[in-house]
Amino acid sequence: MHWLLRALAGVGIVGVYAANSPVAEHADSFDAEGASPKPTRFSVEVRKPSGPPRVATGLNDAHGIAVTVACSTCHTTRQPNHENKAVKDLDEFHGGMAFSHGTVSCLSCHNPNDYDSLKLADGSRVEFTDVMTLCGQCHGPQLRDFEHGAHGGMNGHWDLTRGPQVKNNCVDCHNPHSPQFPKMRPTFKPRDRFLEQPGTKH
C-alpha cells in the first residue's frame, strides 16, 4: 500500500483517500519525491477537571434529582477569613474535610472575590479547569517531571507516532486539600529471574 501512496503523492492526488482510511493519517507523511515516510506525531492532551465544583445539599428536587449548589451560593453571604488554615477553624461548613497542605490557608488557593474560581499567588484569577497552573506555581519539580513523563499517569501511547496521549492532571491522583499519599510498605518484593537461585520457591 505504501508504494501506492508514494505514487499518488508524486502526482498530488493523495487527498482522494477518505479521512477515516487506516492509511489516510500517514498519506501526507511522504515527501514529493516519494522518499522515506516522515512519522506522524499525534497530540498530547492533559485531561481537564470539571469545574467549578458543586456542593451536595442532601436534598432532592421534585424529580428525585440531588440538589447541588455552587460554592458562591454560601460564600457570598459571609466575609472571607484569611486565618482559616485547619478544619478546626471551620465553625460552620466543611468540618468533615481532611486538610493537610502545609501552612497555606484556604484563601491561598481559593479566590475570595469569586469562590467559583481559584487564584494564583499573585492574586490573578484561574479557573478550576486550569488547576495545573495553580499547583505548578508551588510544586515546580513535580510539574517539571510531569512535563517529561516521569510524574503522573496517562492513557494512550508513549510513542506519539502510534497514537495520541491523554495525561492525568494533578487532582486526578491527588486530593487538593490533602495531596500527600500515605506511606505504604510494599506487600511483596519484585521477582527478578536473574537473582533467583534454582529451586527457590515463590
C-alpha positions as CSV (number, residue, x, y, z in Angstrom):
1,M,0.0,0.0,0.0
2,H,2.9,2.4,0.7
3,W,4.1,2.2,-2.9
4,L,0.6,3.4,-4.0
5,L,0.7,6.3,-1.5
6,R,4.1,7.3,-2.9
7,A,2.8,7.2,-6.4
8,L,-0.2,9.3,-5.5
9,A,1.9,11.7,-3.6
10,G,4.1,12.2,-6.7
11,V,1.1,13.3,-8.7
12,G,-0.6,15.3,-6.0
13,I,-3.8,13.3,-5.6
14,V,-3.3,11.8,-2.1
15,G,-6.3,13.7,-0.9
16,V,-8.7,11.2,-2.6
17,Y,-8.5,8.9,0.4
18,A,-11.3,9.2,3.0
19,A,-10.4,10.7,6.3
20,N,-11.2,7.5,8.1
21,S,-9.0,5.4,6.0
22,P,-6.4,3.5,8.1
23,V,-3.6,4.9,5.9
24,A,-5.1,8.4,5.5
25,E,-3.3,9.7,8.6
26,H,0.1,8.8,7.0
27,A,-0.8,10.0,3.5
28,D,0.8,13.4,3.9
29,S,3.9,11.9,5.5
30,F,5.7,11.2,2.2
31,D,7.8,13.9,0.5
32,A,7.2,14.9,-3.1
33,E,9.9,12.5,-4.4
34,G,8.3,9.6,-2.6
35,A,11.2,9.2,-0.3
36,S,11.1,7.5,3.1
37,P,8.0,8.3,5.2
38,K,8.1,11.0,7.9
39,P,6.5,9.8,11.1
40,T,3.2,11.5,12.0
41,R,3.2,12.9,15.6
42,F,-0.1,12.7,17.4
43,S,-1.2,15.1,20.1
44,V,-0.6,15.1,23.9
45,E,-3.6,16.3,25.8
46,V,-3.9,17.0,29.5
47,R,-7.3,16.0,30.9
48,K,-9.0,19.0,32.4
49,P,-11.1,18.5,35.5
50,S,-14.7,19.7,35.5
51,G,-15.4,22.8,37.5
52,P,-16.3,24.7,39.4
53,P,-17.4,22.1,41.9
54,R,-20.9,21.7,43.1
55,V,-21.8,21.0,46.7
56,A,-24.4,18.4,47.6
57,T,-27.2,19.8,49.9
58,G,-28.6,16.4,50.9
59,L,-31.9,17.4,49.3
60,N,-33.7,16.1,46.2
61,D,-35.9,18.1,43.9
62,A,-39.5,17.0,42.8
63,H,-38.0,14.6,40.3
64,G,-35.8,12.9,42.8
65,I,-32.6,14.5,41.5
66,A,-30.0,15.6,44.0
67,V,-29.9,19.3,44.6
68,T,-26.4,20.9,44.4
69,V,-25.3,24.5,44.8
70,A,-22.3,26.5,43.6
71,C,-19.6,27.4,46.2
72,S,-20.6,31.1,45.8
73,T,-24.1,30.4,46.9
74,C,-23.0,30.4,50.6
75,H,-19.6,32.2,50.4
76,T,-21.1,35.4,49.0
77,T,-23.1,35.8,52.2
78,R,-20.1,36.0,54.6
79,Q,-16.8,37.8,54.8
80,P,-13.7,35.7,53.7
81,N,-11.5,34.7,56.7
82,H,-7.8,34.6,55.7
83,E,-6.9,32.9,59.0
84,N,-8.7,29.6,58.3
85,K,-5.8,27.1,58.0
86,A,-7.2,24.0,59.6
87,V,-10.5,22.1,59.7
88,K,-10.9,23.0,63.4
89,D,-11.1,26.7,62.3
90,L,-14.2,26.0,60.2
91,D,-17.1,26.5,62.6
92,E,-20.0,26.1,60.1
93,F,-19.2,24.1,56.9
94,H,-16.6,21.7,55.6
95,G,-16.0,20.3,59.1
96,G,-15.5,16.7,57.9
97,M,-12.9,17.6,55.3
98,A,-9.4,16.2,55.5
99,F,-7.0,19.1,55.3
100,S,-3.2,18.7,55.3
101,H,-1.4,21.0,52.8
102,G,1.5,22.7,54.6
103,T,1.0,26.1,56.1
104,V,-1.3,27.5,53.4
105,S,-4.7,28.9,54.2
106,C,-7.9,28.2,52.3
107,L,-7.6,31.5,50.6
108,S,-4.1,30.8,49.4
109,C,-5.8,28.9,46.5
110,H,-9.5,29.8,46.7
111,N,-10.5,33.2,45.3
112,P,-12.1,35.3,48.0
113,N,-13.5,37.6,45.3
114,D,-15.1,34.7,43.3
115,Y,-15.5,31.4,45.1
116,D,-16.4,29.7,41.8
117,S,-12.7,30.1,40.7
118,L,-9.2,29.8,42.2
119,K,-6.4,32.3,42.4
120,L,-2.6,32.3,41.9
121,A,-0.1,33.6,44.3
122,D,-0.1,37.0,42.5
123,G,-3.8,37.3,43.0
124,S,-4.8,36.6,39.4
125,R,-7.9,34.5,38.8
126,V,-7.6,31.0,37.4
127,E,-10.4,28.6,36.5
128,F,-10.9,25.3,38.3
129,T,-10.3,23.6,34.9
130,D,-6.8,25.1,34.9
131,V,-5.8,23.6,38.2
132,M,-2.4,22.5,36.8
133,T,-1.3,26.2,36.6
134,L,-2.3,26.7,40.3
135,C,-0.5,23.5,41.5
136,G,2.6,24.1,39.4
137,Q,3.4,27.5,40.9
138,C,4.4,25.8,44.2
139,H,5.2,22.3,43.0
140,G,7.8,23.1,40.3
141,P,9.9,19.9,40.4
142,Q,6.7,17.8,40.2
143,L,5.5,19.9,37.2
144,R,8.8,19.5,35.5
145,D,8.7,15.7,36.0
146,F,5.1,15.7,34.8
147,E,6.1,17.5,31.6
148,H,8.8,15.0,30.9
149,G,6.6,12.0,31.6
150,A,8.1,10.9,34.9
151,H,5.3,12.0,37.2
152,G,1.6,11.4,36.8
153,G,-0.3,8.7,34.8
154,M,-1.7,8.7,31.3
155,N,-3.7,6.8,28.8
156,G,-2.8,6.3,25.2
157,H,0.6,5.8,23.6
158,W,4.1,6.6,24.8
159,D,5.2,6.5,21.2
160,L,3.3,9.5,19.6
161,T,3.9,8.1,16.1
162,R,1.4,5.3,17.0
163,G,-1.4,7.4,18.6
164,P,-2.4,10.2,20.9
165,Q,-1.7,10.5,24.6
166,V,-4.0,11.8,27.3
167,K,-2.3,12.7,30.6
168,N,-3.9,13.0,34.0
169,N,-4.0,16.3,35.8
170,C,-2.9,16.9,39.4
171,V,-6.3,16.3,41.0
172,D,-6.9,13.1,39.1
173,C,-4.5,11.5,41.6
174,H,-4.1,13.9,44.5
175,N,-6.7,15.3,46.8
176,P,-6.0,19.0,46.6
177,H,-6.8,19.5,50.3
178,S,-4.6,16.6,51.4
179,P,-2.3,15.8,48.5
180,Q,0.4,13.6,50.1
181,F,-0.1,9.9,49.6
182,P,0.1,7.8,52.8
183,K,3.4,6.0,53.3
184,M,2.9,2.4,52.2
185,R,5.0,-0.8,52.7
186,P,5.2,-3.0,49.6
187,T,3.3,-6.3,50.2
188,F,5.8,-8.3,48.2
189,K,9.2,-7.7,46.6
190,P,9.5,-7.7,42.8
191,R,10.5,-11.0,41.2
192,D,13.9,-10.9,39.4
193,R,14.6,-14.1,37.4
194,F,18.3,-13.1,37.3
195,L,18.7,-13.0,41.0
196,E,16.6,-16.1,41.9
197,Q,18.5,-19.2,42.7
198,P,17.5,-22.5,41.1
199,G,14.9,-24.3,43.2
200,T,13.8,-21.1,45.0
201,K,10.1,-21.2,45.9
202,H,8.0,-18.2,45.0
